[in-house]
Amino acid sequence: MKPTILAIESSCDETSAAIIKNGKVVNNIIATQSVHKKYGGVVPELASRAHQQNIVPVVKTAMDDAGVNMGDLNAIAFTRGPGLLGALLVGTSFAKSMAMGLNIPLIEVNHMQAHILAHFIDDPKPRFPFLCLTVSGGHTQIVLVNDFLEMEVIGETQDDAVGEAFDKCAKLLEFPYPGGPLIDKYAKEGNPKAYEFPDTEMQGLNFSFSGIKTAFLYFLRDNKAKDPDFVKKNVNDICASLQYSLVKMLMQKLKRASNETGIKEIAIAGGVSANSGLRAELTSLANEKRWNVYIPDFQYCTDNAGMIAMAAHYKYLTGHFSPLDVSPEARMKI
């Protein structure tokens, strides 16, 4: 059986659809929601409304682009969670209705598992077992991946995600939303050792990023009291130093996980995996530690249906289908 699957992603503020044929992602259509910029963050109700407006044209574009008709589909896949409940409801309801109307299987996908399986869209592909550092606005985890559908979280943040730390600090710098990519942009021109921010040490392989946000708030307050133009004069060095500290905290735990497990197959996934500082440090560590490192293409780092399609392909092959009364799960675990 060579399945053709339509996949839908609607967990946050990206409405996306993709077609996968026999394990090959054909396309990855994404509609980005710009409505949130003026609010400095994602507004859940506005995200849900935008998904309702976007989902039909996005799905139609994906199917037309792939030359796929309704009768060609073998299954419909969707993101069940984690994510914003209202946003997930749009994708879930659409997928259930379509699967029911076509009388074909429905496949639920865990958003975080899909981020990890994005590594199997293109070559090179990691070998099992491997470690994956999943980093996004909502999650920071180290996952032991034993097989396509067999994963175990061995370390995770105990408070804020690293992506949230980037965005909240960017907001303190009065950057427009989303501010994380702007920190990355300015950091390229700055000195990463110009300023020092405290690390937060947690037991085992767990993380904490709430402390560095507080330290950054006081750092800006104290320096702006001395010079109101402090940020403007030193923005490159500030961003470089902050990014260096956050990346260092991630890499310390990833090195420890590799040492404890003996695994040298290392992957990163999630929106923050697009960060150039993280990619550069991971590449440097790969040379030092003799790791085999895997980083997805930029389009598969942020939320997208291509990764949902890839996960759905492996679930289809093993007969992991969902009942039509399935409901979205905002806090779904791996």
C-alpha positions as CSV (number, residue, x, y, z in Angstrom):
1,M,0.0,0.0,0.0
2,K,1.3,3.4,-1.0
3,P,-0.8,5.8,1.0
4,T,-1.7,9.4,0.0
5,I,-2.5,11.4,3.1
6,L,-3.7,15.0,3.6
7,A,-2.3,16.5,6.8
8,I,-3.6,19.6,8.6
9,E,-1.7,21.7,11.2
10,S,-3.6,24.3,13.3
11,S,-2.0,24.2,16.8
12,C,-1.1,27.9,17.1
13,D,-0.9,30.7,14.6
14,E,0.0,28.9,11.4
15,T,-2.7,27.3,9.2
16,S,-1.0,24.6,7.2
17,A,-1.8,21.7,4.9
18,A,0.4,19.1,3.2
19,I,0.1,16.1,1.0
20,I,2.4,13.1,1.5
21,K,2.5,10.2,-1.1
22,N,4.2,7.0,-0.1
23,G,6.3,8.7,2.5
24,K,7.4,11.6,0.3
25,V,6.1,15.1,1.3
26,V,4.9,16.6,-1.9
27,N,4.2,20.1,-0.6
28,N,3.9,22.2,2.6
29,I,1.4,25.1,2.3
30,I,1.4,27.6,5.2
31,A,-0.8,30.6,5.9
32,T,0.8,32.8,8.5
33,Q,-1.4,35.0,10.7
34,S,-0.2,38.6,10.9
35,V,-3.1,39.8,13.1
36,H,-1.1,39.1,16.3
37,K,1.8,41.5,15.7
38,K,0.0,44.6,17.1
39,Y,-0.8,42.7,20.3
40,G,2.8,41.6,21.0
41,G,1.8,37.9,21.1
42,V,-0.6,35.3,19.9
43,V,-4.3,36.1,20.8
44,P,-6.0,32.6,21.0
45,E,-9.5,33.8,19.9
46,L,-8.0,35.7,16.9
47,A,-6.0,32.7,16.0
48,S,-9.1,30.5,16.0
49,R,-10.9,32.9,13.7
50,A,-8.0,33.1,11.3
51,H,-7.8,29.3,11.1
52,Q,-11.5,29.2,10.2
53,Q,-10.8,31.7,7.4
54,N,-7.7,30.0,6.1
55,I,-8.3,26.3,6.4
56,V,-10.4,25.8,3.3
57,P,-8.2,27.7,0.8
58,V,-5.0,26.2,2.3
59,V,-6.3,22.6,2.0
60,K,-7.5,23.3,-1.6
61,T,-4.2,24.8,-2.5
62,A,-2.3,21.8,-1.1
63,M,-4.5,19.3,-3.0
64,D,-4.5,21.3,-6.3
65,D,-0.7,21.8,-6.1
66,A,-0.2,18.1,-5.6
67,G,-2.7,17.1,-8.3
68,V,-4.7,15.1,-5.8
69,N,-8.5,14.6,-5.9
70,M,-10.7,13.6,-3.0
71,G,-10.9,10.1,-4.2
72,D,-7.1,9.8,-4.2
73,L,-6.8,10.2,-0.4
74,N,-6.3,7.2,1.8
75,A,-6.4,9.1,5.2
76,I,-6.8,12.6,6.8
77,A,-4.3,13.6,9.5
78,F,-4.5,16.4,12.0
79,T,-2.7,17.9,15.0
80,R,-4.5,16.8,18.1
81,G,-2.2,18.6,20.5
82,P,-0.5,20.2,22.3
83,G,-1.5,23.7,21.4
84,L,-4.2,26.3,21.7
85,L,-7.5,24.6,22.3
86,G,-9.6,26.8,20.0
87,A,-7.0,26.6,17.2
88,L,-6.8,22.8,17.5
89,L,-10.6,22.6,17.4
90,V,-10.7,24.1,13.9
91,G,-8.2,21.6,12.4
92,T,-9.7,18.7,14.4
93,S,-13.3,19.4,13.3
94,F,-12.3,19.9,9.7
95,A,-10.3,16.7,9.5
96,K,-13.1,14.7,11.2
97,S,-15.7,16.0,8.8
98,M,-13.6,15.3,5.8
99,A,-12.7,11.8,6.9
100,M,-16.3,11.0,7.7
101,G,-17.5,12.4,4.4
102,L,-14.9,10.4,2.4
103,N,-15.2,7.3,4.6
104,I,-11.4,7.1,5.1
105,P,-9.3,6.7,8.2
106,L,-8.6,9.6,10.6
107,I,-5.1,10.0,12.0
108,E,-4.3,12.1,15.1
109,V,-0.7,13.4,15.4
110,N,1.2,14.7,18.5
111,H,2.6,18.0,17.5
112,M,5.9,17.5,19.4
113,Q,6.4,14.0,17.9
114,A,5.9,15.5,14.5
115,H,8.6,18.1,15.1
116,I,11.0,15.2,15.7
117,L,9.8,13.2,12.7
118,A,10.4,16.2,10.5
119,H,14.0,14.8,10.3
120,F,12.7,12.0,8.1
121,I,11.3,14.3,5.4
122,D,14.7,14.9,3.7
123,D,18.2,13.3,3.8
124,P,20.3,12.8,5.8
125,K,18.1,11.0,8.3
126,P,19.1,10.1,11.9
127,R,19.6,6.5,13.0
128,F,17.9,5.0,16.0
129,P,18.3,5.6,18.8
130,F,18.9,9.3,18.7
131,L,18.5,12.3,21.0
132,C,16.4,15.2,19.9
133,L,16.4,18.6,21.5
134,T,12.9,20.0,20.8
135,V,12.9,23.8,21.3
136,S,9.9,26.1,20.7
137,G,7.8,28.8,22.2
138,G,5.9,26.3,24.3
139,H,8.4,23.4,24.9
140,T,12.0,22.7,25.7
141,Q,12.7,18.9,25.9
142,I,15.4,16.3,25.4
143,V,13.7,13.3,23.9
144,L,15.2,9.8,23.5
145,V,13.9,8.5,20.2
146,N,14.0,4.7,19.9
147,D,11.7,4.3,16.8
148,F,9.3,6.4,14.7
149,L,6.6,6.1,17.3
150,E,8.6,5.2,20.4
151,M,9.8,8.3,22.2
152,E,10.6,9.2,25.8
153,V,11.1,12.6,27.3
154,I,14.3,12.4,29.5
155,G,14.6,16.1,30.3
156,E,12.3,19.2,30.0
157,T,11.8,22.7,31.2
158,Q,10.3,23.1,34.7
159,D,8.8,26.5,33.9
160,D,9.3,28.6,30.7
161,A,10.3,27.3,27.3
162,V,13.5,28.7,25.7
163,G,11.4,30.2,22.9
164,E,9.3,32.1,25.4
165,A,12.5,33.4,27.0
166,F,13.6,34.7,23.6
167,D,10.3,36.4,22.9
168,K,9.7,37.8,26.4
169,C,13.2,39.3,26.4
170,A,12.7,40.7,22.9
171,K,9.5,42.4,24.2
172,L,11.6,44.0,27.0
173,L,13.8,45.3,24.3
174,E,10.6,46.7,22.6
175,F,11.1,44.6,19.5
176,P,7.9,43.8,17.5
177,Y,6.4,40.3,17.8
178,P,7.8,37.7,17.2
179,G,11.0,39.1,18.6
180,G,13.1,35.9,18.9
181,P,14.3,36.1,15.2
182,L,15.3,39.7,15.7
183,I,17.5,38.8,18.7
184,D,19.2,36.3,16.4
185,K,19.6,39.0,13.7
186,Y,21.2,41.6,16.0
187,A,23.3,38.9,17.8
188,K,25.2,38.2,14.5
189,E,26.8,41.6,14.8
190,G,27.5,41.6,18.6
191,N,30.0,40.3,21.1
192,P,28.5,37.3,23.0
193,K,30.8,37.9,26.0
194,A,30.0,41.6,26.4
195,Y,27.5,40.9,29.2
196,E,27.0,38.0,31.6
197,F,23.6,36.5,32.5
198,P,23.2,33.9,35.2
199,D,22.6,30.2,34.4
200,T,19.8,28.3,36.2
201,E,21.0,24.9,37.3
202,M,18.3,22.2,37.6
203,Q,18.6,18.5,38.6
204,G,19.3,15.9,36.0
205,L,18.5,16.9,32.4
206,N,15.8,19.5,33.2
207,F,15.8,23.2,32.3
208,S,14.6,26.5,33.8
209,F,14.5,29.8,31.9
210,S,12.3,32.0,34.2
211,G,15.4,33.2,36.1
212,I,17.2,34.6,33.1
213,K,14.1,36.5,32.1
214,T,14.0,38.2,35.5
215,A,17.8,38.9,35.4
216,F,17.4,40.4,32.0
217,L,14.6,42.7,33.2
218,Y,16.7,44.0,36.0
219,F,19.8,44.3,33.8
220,L,17.9,46.6,31.4
221,R,16.2,48.6,34.2
222,D,19.6,49.3,35.9
223,N,21.5,50.2,32.8
224,K,18.7,52.4,31.3
225,A,18.5,54.3,34.6
226,K,22.2,55.3,34.0
227,D,21.7,55.9,30.2
228,P,18.3,56.0,28.6
229,D,19.9,55.2,25.3
230,F,21.7,52.1,26.6
231,V,19.7,49.6,24.5
232,K,20.0,51.6,21.3
233,K,23.8,52.0,21.7
234,N,24.4,48.4,22.6
235,V,21.6,46.4,21.0
236,N,24.0,44.0,19.1
237,D,26.0,43.1,22.2
238,I,22.9,42.8,24.4
239,C,21.3,40.3,21.9
240,A,24.5,38.4,21.3
241,S,25.1,38.0,25.1
242,L,21.6,36.9,25.8
243,Q,21.5,34.4,22.9
244,Y,24.9,33.0,24.0
245,S,23.6,32.4,27.6
246,L,20.4,30.7,26.4
247,V,22.2,28.5,23.9
248,K,24.8,27.6,26.5
249,M,22.2,26.4,28.9
250,L,20.7,24.2,26.2
251,M,24.0,22.7,25.1
252,Q,25.1,21.9,28.7
253,K,22.2,19.6,29.1
254,L,22.4,18.1,25.7
255,K,26.1,17.3,26.3
256,R,25.1,15.7,29.6
257,A,22.4,13.6,27.9
258,S,24.8,12.4,25.3
259,N,27.4,11.4,27.9
260,E,24.8,9.6,30.1
261,T,23.2,7.7,27.2
262,G,26.3,7.2,25.1
263,I,24.3,8.3,22.0
264,K,26.1,10.5,19.5
265,E,23.2,10.8,17.0
266,I,21.9,14.2,17.9
267,A,19.0,16.2,16.4
268,I,17.2,19.5,17.1
269,A,13.7,20.4,16.2
270,G,11.1,23.1,16.8
271,G,10.9,26.8,16.0
272,V,14.0,27.8,17.9
273,S,16.1,25.2,15.9
274,A,16.1,27.9,13.2
275,N,18.2,30.1,15.5
276,S,21.6,30.6,13.8
277,G,23.5,30.7,17.2
278,L,22.1,27.4,18.2
279,R,22.9,25.8,14.9
280,A,26.4,27.2,14.9
281,E,27.1,25.9,18.5
282,L,25.6,22.5,17.7
283,T,27.8,22.2,14.6
284,S,30.9,23.2,16.7
285,L,30.0,20.6,19.4
286,A,29.5,18.0,16.7
287,N,33.2,18.4,15.7
288,E,34.4,18.4,19.3
289,K,32.3,15.4,20.5
290,R,32.2,13.5,17.2
291,W,28.4,13.7,17.0
292,N,26.3,13.1,13.9
293,V,24.1,16.2,13.9
294,Y,20.7,16.6,12.1
295,I,19.0,19.9,11.6
296,P,15.8,20.1,9.6
297,D,15.3,22.5,6.7
298,F,14.1,26.0,7.8
299,Q,10.5,25.4,6.5
300,Y,10.2,22.3,8.8
301,C,11.4,24.0,11.9
302,T,8.4,26.2,12.6
303,D,4.9,24.8,12.8
304,N,4.0,23.2,9.5
305,A,1.8,20.4,8.1
306,G,4.8,18.7,6.3
307,M,5.9,17.3,9.7
308,I,2.3,16.3,10.6
309,A,2.2,14.4,7.3
310,M,5.5,12.6,8.0
311,A,4.2,11.4,11.4
312,A,0.9,10.4,9.9
313,H,2.7,8.2,7.3
314,Y,4.3,6.0,9.9
315,K,1.0,5.8,11.9
316,Y,-0.8,4.8,8.8
317,L,1.7,2.0,8.1
318,T,1.1,0.6,11.6
319,G,-2.6,1.0,11.6
320,H,-2.7,3.8,14.3
321,F,-6.1,5.3,13.4
322,S,-8.4,7.5,15.5
323,P,-12.1,7.3,16.2
324,L,-14.4,10.0,14.9
325,D,-15.2,11.1,18.4
326,V,-11.6,12.1,19.1
327,S,-11.2,15.5,20.8
328,P,-8.2,17.9,20.8
329,E,-5.9,17.9,23.8
330,A,-4.2,21.2,24.6
331,R,-1.6,19.7,26.9
332,M,-0.9,16.5,25.1
333,K,2.3,14.7,26.1
334,I,4.7,12.8,24.0
